[in-house]
Amino acid sequence: MKLTKKMRKKGLAISAVSVMLLSACGSGSTEAKSDESEAASPIAEFFGEEIGVGFDIGNEDFAAQERKAQEAIASCMKEQGFDYTVVDNAAQMEVFSQELESYGTKEWSEKYGFGLTTMMFSQEQVGPELVGYSNVSEQQVQDMADNDPNQKALEAMSDNEREAYETALYGDFESIEFGESMSEEEIEAQFEAQAEDKNKQGCTEKAYSNQRSGAYSEFREEFSDELDALENDIDKNPTLVKKNEEIQACVKDKGLDFPGYNDAGFEELEKRFDTESIQEEIYGSFDDVAMEEFDSVTTIVVAEGFEEDSIEEEALSVNDLDKDITESIDPEEGFEEPELSEESKTKLAELQKQELELAKAVVDCDGVLKDVFDLYTEVYAEAEREFLEKNIDRANEIKEANQETAG
C-alpha cells in the first residue's frame, strides 16, 4: 500500500523490528475472524498464514515466530556439523518496542507530529529544547551482543572455522562481485539472486523463508500485477477519500492547510518540512563521492564477515576515505553523531513549531494517525477479500496442488 510505505518510511524506520510476522493459523475460509485480526490479510489467512496488512504486530506472535525460526536455524546448522544456540530475539528486541507500540497514537502525535522534523535527528543532537528520537544506549546494544552465545563462540574460532560457520549460517557470498563501476542496483541484484538460490542460502534465510507457504507465495507471484494495482489505487477508495476530505475541511477552518493522509499528501508534507539543508550542514564532510565509496566498503565488509583483510583489492580501504570521515570514526565506539549548531537548531525549531501546530490541528479534527491507518487497513483488507473471492477457484487450485506436494 502506498500510504503504508510512507508511514513506514517516516515512522517505523526508527525501529529494527518493523518486520512482517508470520505464523500458521490453519484458516481455510475467507470469512473475517475476530475484531483482534481485522488488519489480517485475507489472502494470507486463506493459505494458512497470519500476515497483517498493517502495523498490528503482537508481541506473542513475534515471540512465537522467532522461536520457530531459531529452532529451524539450530536444526539446519546441526545438519551441517555446527552447534548453534537458540537465541531469544523477541526478548532482546523489547529494547525497541515502545516506539512501535506508541507510533501514530494521539500521545505520539502530540510529541512528534508527523515524525518528519522530529524523527530526523536524535535527542542528543538537537538538545533538550527541541524534539528528537530516543537513542538506544550503547550499553543496551552491548548487552544484547554480550548475551548472544553464538557470537561468543564465533569469536573463539579460527579464521577458517569462522568462514565455514558463517557460510552455513548466512549463505555463500563468494560469487558476489563488487566492482568500482557497479551500481547499487547491480550489487543488490546479486544478493537477491543469491537469496533465491537454495543451494547458496544459509540456514537463517532458509528458516525465515520457509515460514511462508509455497502456495501463498505462488498466488501473490501469479497475480502480482493485479495486486500491485490494488495497492496503488487504494487511496481512491471512497471511504478514505471522504475521511481525508473531512479532516482537510476541519483543518482549513482552523486557518491551516493539510494535504491529506495519502501518497500525494505525504509527499507534500515531506517538502514542507524538509530538513535536507540542516542535514547537509552538519554532515558536510560526507560528500557524495566519499559516501558512495564508504557504502561500497562497508557493504563488502558485511558480506565478507567483517574481516578487513578479506576486502577485495579493487575496493577502497576505509583509510583511503576523506580525512574528515576517518577522523570522526572511533574504532571502539563507531561514528558519533554531531550536535546541531545553534543556526541549525534555530531552523529546526521553526520547522518543528509548524509541524507540531499542524499535527495538533489534524488530531483535533479526528485525524489521529493510528485511527486513520486502522481505517485504511480495514478498507485494504476488504479490497483484498473481494479480490480473493473473484479468484477463489485459482486460489483453491494452487492451495490443493501445494498440499499434495507437501504430502
C-alpha positions in Angstrom: 0.0 0.0 0.0 1.3 3.4 -0.9 0.2 5.1 2.4 1.7 2.1 4.3 5.1 2.7 2.7 5.1 6.4 3.6 4.2 5.7 7.2 6.8 3.0 7.5 9.4 5.3 5.9 8.8 8.2 8.3 7.7 6.3 11.4 8.8 2.7 11.7 12.3 3.4 10.2 13.2 4.3 13.8 13.0 0.7 14.8 14.7 -2.5 13.6 11.6 -4.6 14.3 9.3 -3.3 11.6 9.1 -6.8 10.1 6.2 -8.8 8.8 5.4 -11.5 11.2 4.0 -14.9 10.2 2.5 -17.9 12.0 0.3 -20.7 10.8 -3.4 -20.0 11.6 -4.9 -23.0 9.8 -7.8 -21.0 8.3 -9.4 -22.3 5.1 -12.1 -19.7 4.6 -12.3 -16.0 3.5 -14.6 -15.0 6.3 -13.4 -12.4 8.8 -12.0 -13.5 12.1 -12.4 -11.7 15.4 -12.1 -7.9 15.9 -8.5 -8.6 17.0 -7.5 -9.6 13.5 -9.3 -7.0 11.4 -6.0 -6.0 9.9 -5.0 -9.5 8.9 -4.5 -10.3 5.2 -7.5 -12.4 3.9 -5.3 -13.9 1.2 -2.7 -14.9 3.8 -5.3 -16.4 6.0 -6.7 -18.4 3.2 -3.3 -20.1 2.6 -2.8 -20.7 6.3 -0.7 -17.7 7.3 -1.4 -14.8 9.5 0.2 -11.8 7.9 -1.1 -8.3 8.8 -1.8 -5.6 6.3 -1.0 -3.0 8.9 1.3 -2.4 11.9 -0.7 -4.5 14.4 2.2 -6.8 15.5 1.6 -8.7 18.6 4.5 -9.4 21.0 3.3 -13.0 21.4 3.1 -13.6 17.7 6.6 -12.1 17.3 8.0 -14.4 20.1 6.4 -17.5 18.6 7.8 -16.7 15.1 11.2 -16.1 16.5 11.3 -19.3 18.5 10.2 -21.3 15.4 12.9 -19.6 13.2 15.6 -20.1 15.8 14.8 -23.7 16.3 14.9 -24.2 12.5 18.3 -22.5 12.3 19.7 -24.7 15.1 18.5 -27.8 13.3 19.9 -26.7 10.0 23.2 -25.9 11.5 23.4 -29.2 13.2 22.8 -31.0 10.0 25.9 -29.2 8.6 28.0 -30.1 11.7 27.8 -26.9 13.6 26.5 -26.0 17.1 24.0 -23.1 17.2 22.3 -22.0 20.4 18.7 -20.8 20.1 18.6 -17.1 20.9 15.6 -15.3 22.4 15.5 -12.4 19.9 12.0 -11.4 20.9 13.2 -10.6 24.4 16.2 -8.8 23.1 14.2 -6.6 20.8 12.0 -5.4 23.6 14.5 -2.6 23.8 12.9 -1.1 20.7 9.2 -2.0 21.3 8.0 1.2 23.0 8.4 3.3 19.8 6.5 0.7 17.9 3.6 0.4 20.3 3.0 4.2 20.6 3.6 5.1 16.9 0.7 7.1 15.5 -1.3 7.4 18.7 -2.7 10.8 20.0 0.1 11.0 22.6 2.8 10.2 20.0 1.4 12.8 17.5 1.3 15.4 20.2 5.1 14.9 20.8 6.3 14.0 17.3 3.8 15.5 15.0 4.0 13.5 11.7 7.6 12.3 12.6 9.2 14.4 9.8 11.3 17.0 11.5 11.1 15.4 15.0 12.4 11.9 14.0 15.2 13.0 11.8 17.8 13.7 14.5 18.4 12.1 17.9 17.5 13.9 21.1 21.2 14.2 21.9 21.8 16.0 18.6 19.0 18.5 19.0 19.4 19.2 22.7 16.7 19.5 25.4 14.7 22.4 23.8 13.8 20.5 20.6 12.3 17.1 19.8 14.4 14.2 18.6 14.1 10.4 18.6 15.2 8.4 21.6 18.6 6.9 21.5 19.1 3.2 22.3 22.0 3.4 24.7 25.4 1.9 23.8 25.0 -0.2 27.0 21.7 -1.7 25.7 23.3 -2.6 22.4 26.3 -4.1 24.1 24.1 -6.1 26.5 22.4 -7.7 23.5 25.7 -8.6 21.9 27.1 -9.9 25.2 24.0 -12.1 25.7 24.4 -13.8 22.3 26.2 -17.2 22.9 26.7 -17.7 19.2 28.7 -14.5 18.9 31.0 -15.6 21.7 31.5 -19.0 20.1 32.3 -17.2 16.8 34.9 -15.0 18.3 36.7 -18.1 19.7 37.0 -19.7 16.2 40.0 -19.7 13.8 39.6 -17.7 10.6 38.8 -20.9 8.6 36.3 -22.1 11.1 34.6 -18.8 11.3 34.3 -18.6 7.5 32.8 -22.1 7.3 30.4 -21.3 10.1 29.2 -18.0 8.6 28.7 -19.6 5.2 26.5 -22.2 6.7 24.6 -19.6 8.8 24.3 -16.7 6.3 25.0 -18.3 2.9 27.6 -18.4 0.2 28.6 -14.9 -0.9 31.8 -15.9 -2.8 30.2 -15.2 -6.2 29.2 -11.7 -5.3 31.3 -9.1 -7.2 32.0 -5.6 -6.0 33.5 -3.6 -8.9 34.0 0.2 -8.5 31.9 0.8 -11.6 29.0 -1.3 -10.4 25.8 0.4 -9.3 24.0 -0.3 -6.1 21.2 -1.9 -8.1 23.6 -4.3 -9.7 25.1 -5.3 -6.4 21.7 -5.6 -4.8 20.5 -7.8 -7.7 23.4 -10.2 -7.0 22.3 -10.5 -3.3 18.7 -11.1 -4.3 19.7 -13.8 -6.8 21.9 -15.4 -4.1 19.0 -15.4 -1.6 16.7 -17.1 -4.1 19.3 -19.8 -4.9 18.5 -22.6 -2.4 22.0 -24.1 -2.9 23.6 -20.9 -1.7 21.1 -20.0 1.0 22.3 -20.0 4.6 20.3 -21.5 7.5 19.0 -18.1 8.5 17.5 -17.4 5.1 16.0 -20.9 4.9 14.5 -20.6 8.3 12.6 -17.4 7.7 11.7 -18.0 4.1 10.2 -21.4 4.9 7.7 -19.8 7.3 5.7 -18.7 4.3 3.8 -21.4 2.4 4.7 -22.0 -1.2 1.0 -21.6 -2.1 0.8 -18.1 -0.7 4.0 -17.0 -2.5 2.8 -18.7 -5.7 -0.6 -16.9 -5.6 1.0 -13.5 -5.0 3.5 -14.0 -7.7 0.9 -15.1 -10.3 -1.3 -12.1 -9.5 1.5 -9.6 -8.8 0.3 -7.1 -11.4 -3.3 -7.1 -10.2 -2.3 -6.9 -6.5 0.1 -4.1 -7.2 -2.7 -2.2 -8.9 -5.0 -2.9 -5.9 -2.3 -1.4 -3.6 -1.6 1.6 -5.8 -5.3 2.5 -6.2 -6.4 2.2 -2.6 -6.1 5.9 -1.9 -9.0 6.4 -4.3 -11.4 4.3 -2.1 -14.5 6.4 -1.4 -14.3 5.8 2.4 -10.7 7.0 2.6 -11.3 9.9 0.2 -14.3 11.1 2.4 -12.2 10.7 5.6 -9.4 12.8 4.2 -11.8 15.5 2.9 -13.4 15.8 6.3 -10.1 16.2 8.1 -8.9 18.7 5.5 -12.0 20.8 5.7 -11.8 20.9 9.5 -8.2 21.9 9.5 -8.9 24.6 6.9 -11.4 26.1 9.3 -8.6 26.5 11.8 -6.6 28.5 9.2 -4.2 25.7 8.3 -3.6 23.6 5.2 -3.4 19.8 5.5 -2.7 17.9 2.2 -4.2 14.7 3.5 -3.3 11.2 4.6 -2.4 9.7 1.2 0.6 9.3 -1.0 0.4 12.8 -2.5 -0.3 14.3 0.9 2.8 12.7 2.5 5.0 13.9 -0.4 3.7 17.4 0.2 4.4 17.2 3.9 7.9 16.0 3.2 8.6 19.0 1.0 7.0 21.4 3.5 9.0 20.1 6.5 12.2 19.3 4.6 15.4 19.2 6.8 17.8 18.5 4.0 19.6 21.8 4.4 20.2 21.0 8.1 21.5 17.5 7.3 23.9 18.9 4.7 25.1 21.5 7.2 26.0 19.0 9.9 27.2 16.2 7.6 29.1 18.4 5.3 32.2 16.3 5.3 30.3 13.4 3.8 30.4 14.5 0.2 28.6 12.4 -2.3 31.7 10.6 -3.7 33.1 9.8 -0.3 29.7 8.4 1.0 29.4 6.3 -2.1 32.9 4.8 -1.5 32.2 4.4 2.2 29.0 2.5 1.4 30.9 0.2 -1.0 33.5 -0.6 1.6 31.0 -1.3 4.4 28.9 -3.5 2.1 31.9 -5.6 1.3 32.9 -5.9 5.0 29.5 -7.1 5.9 29.4 -9.6 3.0 32.8 -11.0 3.9 32.1 -11.4 7.6 33.6 -8.2 8.9 37.2 -9.3 8.1 39.0 -6.2 6.8 41.8 -8.3 5.2 39.3 -10.1 3.0 38.1 -6.9 1.2 38.7 -7.2 -2.5 41.7 -5.3 -3.8 39.8 -3.0 -6.1 37.7 -1.6 -3.2 38.9 1.4 -1.4 40.2 0.9 2.1 38.5 2.8 4.9 41.8 4.5 5.5 41.7 5.9 1.9 38.5 7.8 2.5 38.2 11.6 3.1 40.3 12.6 6.2 37.3 14.3 7.8 35.4 11.0 7.7 38.1 8.7 9.1 39.0 11.1 11.9 35.4 11.2 13.0 35.1 7.4 13.4 36.3 5.8 16.6 37.1 2.1 16.1 35.8 1.3 19.5 32.6 3.4 19.5 31.8 3.9 15.8 30.6 7.1 14.3 29.4 9.7 16.8 26.6 11.9 15.5 27.4 15.6 15.6 25.3 18.0 17.6 23.4 20.6 15.6 24.8 24.2 15.5 22.8 27.0 17.0 21.9 28.1 13.5 20.6 24.6 12.6 18.7 24.4 15.8 17.0 27.7 15.0 16.0 26.5 11.6 14.8 23.2 13.0 12.9 24.9 15.9 10.8 26.8 13.3 10.1 23.7 11.2 9.1 21.7 14.3 6.8 24.5 15.5 5.0 24.5 12.2 4.8 20.7 12.1 3.5 20.3 15.6 0.9 23.0 15.1 -0.4 21.3 12.0 -0.4 17.9 13.6 -2.3 19.2 16.7 -5.0 20.6 14.4 -5.2 17.3 12.5 -5.6 15.4 15.7 -8.3 17.8 16.9 -10.1 17.2 13.7 -10.4 13.4 14.3 -7.3 12.7 12.3 -5.2 10.7 14.7 -2.7 8.9 12.5 -3.2 5.4 14.1 -7.0 5.7 13.8 -6.8 6.7 10.2 -4.4 3.9 9.5 -6.7 1.4 11.2 -9.5 2.6 8.8 -7.0 2.3 5.9 -6.1 -1.3 6.8 -9.8 -2.3 7.1 -10.5 -0.9 3.7 -7.5 -2.6 2.2 -8.4 -5.9 3.9 -11.9 -5.7 2.4 -10.5 -5.0 -1.1 -8.1 -7.9 -0.7 -11.1 -10.1 0.4 -13.1 -9.2 -2.7 -10.1 -9.9 -4.9 -9.7 -13.3 -3.4 -13.4 -14.1 -3.9 -13.1 -13.2 -7.6 -10.1 -15.5 -7.9 -11.2 -18.2 -5.5 -11.1 -21.1 -8.0 -7.5 -20.4 -8.9 -6.6 -19.9 -5.2 -8.1 -23.3 -4.4 -6.1 -25.0 -7.2 -2.8 -23.5 -6.0 -3.6 -24.5 -2.4 -4.6 -28.0 -3.2 -1.5 -28.5 -5.5 0.8 -27.4 -2.8 -0.9 -29.6 -0.2 -0.4 -32.6 -2.5 3.3 -31.7 -3.0 3.8 -31.3 0.8 2.0 -34.6 1.4 
